[in-house]
Amino acid sequence: MLLWWIGNVVLLVVIAPAVVFLLVRVLLAARTVDRTLRDINAVGTKMVSDLEPVPELLKTESYVSQTTAGLAKYGAALDKIL
């Protein structure tokens, strides 16, 4: 019976505070993650407006290829002249 009481005291004095301490640390970490996710969401929402002109890059690529083809023809013509 004495060992039972010693075990109970050890449980209350050592194990219970350790469990409470670890639980508090986990809850603090979870709150930090929540704040970080809110910040990431805010930045991501702002970033969407920066990505609106991306479809215009396809037109730009087309213009670049047309210009490159024209410059190649111009260079070939200069080779013939010179």
Secondary structure, 3 states (H helix, E strand, C coil): CHHHHHHHHHHHHHHHHHHHHHHHHHHHHHHHHHHHHHHHHHHHHHHHHHCCCCCHHHHHHHHHHHHHHHHHHHHHHHHHHC
